Amino acid sequence: MSLTPAEIHHFRHNGYLKCPEILPAAMVNELKETILQDIADETAPVVRDKTGRISRISQVLDRAPIFLQAATQAVLLDALESLLGPQIDLVKNRHNHATLNCQVPTGDTFHRDAVQWSRSLISVVLYLEQTTTQNGCTQVVPGSHLLPGLEVLHKVEKEQWVADSNLLSQAVPVPMPAGGALLIDGLIFHRIGLNQTPNTRMSMTLGYHSTDELNILDDPKRILVCGTRNYRGNDRM
C-alpha cells in the first residue's frame, strides 16, 4: 500500500493522513481481547483516569506478540516507507500504549508528540473500535506541524502565541473505522475528543522514525522494522 503522490502531499501539507483499511478484522478482535484481559488483570504498567478506571495499558510492545504483529503489518509499513524512506525504526519510548477512552467529565488538551522538527516522528493511531464525533475521535489542527517548535508537549494553549493565534478553534474531527490507522506528524496539534457515549473508544498508538544515519550504536528503545541500519557519518572508515 505505497502512498500516492497526492496522499504524500496531503500528509506533508496538512500533517495527517487517514488509512482506513490497515488491520484485518481477526487481528482487531484479538487485540481487543488481549487489551481487555490485561485491563481486567491490571497487568502493569497501567494508567488510570480521574475516576480510577484503567484507561491505558503501556509498553504494549513488551506484552503479547499480537501487538508487535499489528505494528509491523506490511500494509502499514508500506505506507510509512512512502513517508520515512526504506529504513524505519519503531520506537518504544514514545506512545507504545493502548487506550480505552471511556465517558469522562472533561476531555484531553491539545498537545504535540515531539518538540522540534529536526527529530519529529510519525504517530500512528490504530483504531480497534469505530471512532466518531460522539465517542471521541481524534481532533487535529491541520498545518500546525509547520509552526515553530515548543518546549512543551502538553497543554500547548498555555504558550502565549498559541493562545493568541486562535488556531485551536480550527481543529477538525477525524472519524475512523475499526481497523483503520491515522498517520500524524508528531508536531501537529491534536487531542482525543470527548467521549459523550456510554461505550468505549479503543485504540493503540505507536511511533515511528526513520533510522538515524548518524548514530552508530544500537538503541534498545528502537526496533528496526524496515531495511537495515546504515551508518553514514563522514568519519566512517
C-alpha positions as CSV (number, residue, x, y, z in Angstrom):
1,M,0.0,0.0,0.0
2,S,2.5,2.6,-1.1
3,L,1.0,6.0,-0.9
4,T,0.2,8.0,-4.0
5,P,1.9,11.4,-4.6
6,A,-1.3,13.1,-3.7
7,E,-1.5,11.3,-0.4
8,I,2.1,12.1,0.4
9,H,1.4,15.8,-0.4
10,H,-1.7,15.8,1.8
11,F,0.4,14.4,4.7
12,R,3.2,16.9,4.2
13,H,0.9,19.9,3.8
14,N,-1.8,19.1,6.4
15,G,0.1,16.9,8.9
16,Y,-2.1,13.9,8.9
17,L,-3.4,11.1,6.6
18,K,-6.3,8.6,7.0
19,C,-5.6,5.0,6.1
20,P,-9.0,3.3,6.6
21,E,-8.0,-0.3,6.0
22,I,-4.9,-1.4,7.8
23,L,-5.7,-4.2,10.3
24,P,-7.8,-7.3,9.3
25,A,-10.9,-7.9,11.4
26,A,-9.4,-11.0,13.1
27,M,-6.4,-9.1,14.3
28,V,-8.6,-6.2,15.6
29,N,-10.6,-8.8,17.6
30,E,-7.5,-10.4,19.0
31,L,-6.0,-7.1,20.0
32,K,-9.3,-6.0,21.8
33,E,-9.5,-9.3,23.7
34,T,-5.8,-9.0,24.7
35,I,-6.2,-5.4,25.9
36,L,-9.4,-6.1,27.8
37,Q,-7.7,-9.1,29.5
38,D,-4.7,-7.1,30.5
39,I,-7.0,-4.4,31.9
40,A,-9.0,-7.0,33.8
41,D,-5.8,-8.5,35.2
42,E,-4.4,-5.0,35.9
43,T,-1.2,-6.0,34.2
44,A,1.3,-3.2,34.8
45,P,2.2,-0.7,33.7
46,V,-1.3,0.9,33.5
47,V,-2.7,4.4,33.7
48,R,-5.9,5.3,35.4
49,D,-8.3,8.2,34.6
50,K,-9.8,10.6,37.1
51,T,-12.4,8.1,38.1
52,G,-9.9,5.4,39.0
53,R,-10.6,3.2,36.0
54,I,-7.7,1.9,33.9
55,S,-7.8,3.9,30.8
56,R,-4.4,2.9,29.3
57,I,-2.0,-0.1,29.2
58,S,1.6,0.9,28.5
59,Q,4.6,-0.8,27.0
60,V,2.4,-2.9,24.7
61,L,5.4,-3.9,22.5
62,D,6.7,-5.9,25.5
63,R,3.4,-7.7,26.0
64,A,1.7,-10.3,23.9
65,P,3.2,-10.9,20.4
66,I,0.0,-9.6,18.7
67,F,1.0,-6.0,19.5
68,L,4.2,-6.2,17.5
69,Q,2.4,-8.1,14.7
70,A,0.0,-5.2,14.4
71,A,2.8,-2.7,14.5
72,T,4.6,-4.4,11.6
73,Q,1.7,-5.1,9.3
74,A,3.1,-5.0,5.7
75,V,0.3,-2.6,4.5
76,L,1.2,-0.2,7.3
77,L,4.9,-0.4,6.8
78,D,4.5,0.2,3.1
79,A,2.6,3.4,3.8
80,L,5.2,4.5,6.3
81,E,8.0,3.8,3.8
82,S,6.5,6.3,1.4
83,L,7.0,9.0,4.1
84,L,10.1,7.9,6.0
85,G,12.1,6.0,3.5
86,P,13.2,2.4,3.5
87,Q,14.9,2.3,6.9
88,I,12.4,2.6,9.7
89,D,12.5,2.3,13.5
90,L,9.6,1.6,15.7
91,V,10.2,3.5,19.0
92,K,9.4,2.0,22.4
93,N,9.7,5.2,24.5
94,R,7.0,7.3,22.8
95,H,3.4,6.1,22.7
96,N,3.7,2.3,22.8
97,H,0.3,2.1,24.5
98,A,-3.4,1.1,24.1
99,T,-6.1,3.4,25.3
100,L,-9.7,2.7,26.4
101,N,-11.4,6.0,26.1
102,C,-14.5,6.0,28.3
103,Q,-17.0,8.6,29.1
104,V,-15.4,11.2,31.4
105,P,-16.4,14.7,32.5
106,T,-13.5,16.5,30.9
107,G,-11.6,15.9,27.7
108,D,-8.0,15.9,26.5
109,T,-5.9,19.0,25.9
110,F,-4.1,19.8,22.7
111,H,-0.6,18.5,22.5
112,R,2.3,17.5,20.3
113,D,4.2,14.3,20.2
114,A,7.6,16.0,19.6
115,V,9.0,19.4,20.4
116,Q,11.2,20.2,17.3
117,W,11.0,19.4,13.6
118,S,14.6,18.1,13.3
119,R,13.7,14.9,15.1
120,S,10.0,14.5,14.9
121,L,8.2,11.2,14.3
122,I,5.1,9.8,12.7
123,S,2.5,8.8,15.3
124,V,0.2,6.0,14.2
125,V,-3.2,5.6,15.9
126,L,-4.7,2.2,15.1
127,Y,-8.4,2.2,15.9
128,L,-9.8,-1.0,17.3
129,E,-13.4,0.3,17.6
130,Q,-15.1,2.7,15.3
131,T,-14.4,6.3,16.3
132,T,-16.9,9.1,15.8
133,T,-17.5,12.7,16.9
134,Q,-19.8,11.3,19.6
135,N,-17.3,8.8,21.2
136,G,-14.2,10.9,21.0
137,C,-12.5,10.7,17.6
138,T,-9.1,12.3,17.3
139,Q,-9.1,16.1,16.6
140,V,-6.2,17.7,14.6
141,V,-5.3,21.3,13.7
142,P,-4.3,21.0,10.0
143,G,-1.0,22.6,9.1
144,S,0.1,23.2,12.8
145,H,3.1,20.9,12.3
146,L,4.6,23.7,10.2
147,L,4.6,26.2,13.1
148,P,7.6,26.9,15.4
149,G,8.7,24.3,17.9
150,L,7.6,24.4,21.5
151,E,9.4,23.4,24.7
152,V,6.3,21.7,25.9
153,L,4.4,18.7,24.7
154,H,1.1,19.0,26.6
155,K,-1.3,21.9,27.1
156,V,0.1,23.9,24.2
157,E,-2.6,26.5,24.7
158,K,-0.6,27.8,27.7
159,E,2.0,29.1,25.2
160,Q,1.0,32.8,24.7
161,W,1.5,32.8,20.9
162,V,-0.7,29.7,20.6
163,A,-3.4,31.2,22.8
164,D,-3.3,34.5,20.8
165,S,-3.4,32.7,17.4
166,N,-6.9,31.3,17.6
167,L,-5.5,28.2,15.9
168,L,-7.0,25.6,18.3
169,S,-10.5,26.7,17.2
170,Q,-9.6,25.5,13.7
171,A,-9.4,21.9,14.9
172,V,-11.2,19.3,12.8
173,P,-12.5,15.8,13.9
174,V,-11.2,12.8,12.2
175,P,-13.7,9.9,12.4
176,M,-12.2,6.5,11.6
177,P,-13.4,2.9,11.2
178,A,-12.3,-0.1,13.3
179,G,-9.1,-1.4,11.7
180,G,-8.1,1.9,10.3
181,A,-5.0,4.0,11.0
182,L,-4.4,7.7,11.3
183,L,-0.9,8.8,10.5
184,I,0.0,12.2,12.0
185,D,3.1,14.3,12.0
186,G,4.5,14.4,15.6
187,L,4.4,18.2,15.6
188,I,0.7,18.6,14.7
189,F,-1.6,19.9,17.4
190,H,-4.0,17.2,18.3
191,R,-6.1,15.6,21.0
192,I,-8.5,12.9,21.8
193,G,-12.1,14.1,21.6
194,L,-14.6,13.9,24.5
195,N,-16.5,10.6,24.6
196,Q,-20.1,11.5,25.1
197,T,-21.5,7.9,24.9
198,P,-21.7,5.1,27.5
199,N,-19.5,3.0,25.2
200,T,-15.7,2.8,24.8
201,R,-13.4,4.0,22.1
202,M,-10.3,1.7,22.0
203,S,-7.1,2.4,20.1
204,M,-3.4,1.6,20.0
205,T,-0.8,4.3,19.4
206,L,2.7,3.8,18.1
207,G,5.6,6.0,17.0
208,Y,8.0,5.5,14.0
209,H,11.2,7.3,13.0
210,S,13.5,7.0,10.0
211,T,16.6,5.3,11.3
212,D,19.3,7.7,12.5
213,E,22.1,7.5,9.9
214,L,24.5,9.4,12.2
215,N,24.1,7.0,15.2
216,I,26.4,4.0,15.1
217,L,25.1,2.4,18.3
218,D,22.1,0.0,18.6
219,D,19.4,1.5,20.7
220,P,17.4,-0.9,22.9
221,K,14.4,1.6,22.7
222,R,14.2,1.2,18.9
223,I,13.1,-1.8,16.9
224,L,14.2,-1.9,13.3
225,V,11.1,-2.9,11.3
226,C,12.2,-2.0,7.8
227,G,15.6,-2.0,6.0
228,T,19.0,-2.1,7.7
229,R,21.0,0.2,9.9
230,N,23.4,2.0,7.6
231,Y,25.8,4.4,9.4
232,R,26.6,7.2,7.1
233,G,28.7,9.5,9.2
234,N,31.6,11.0,7.3
235,D,34.0,9.7,9.9
236,R,33.4,6.1,8.9
237,M,36.4,4.2,7.7
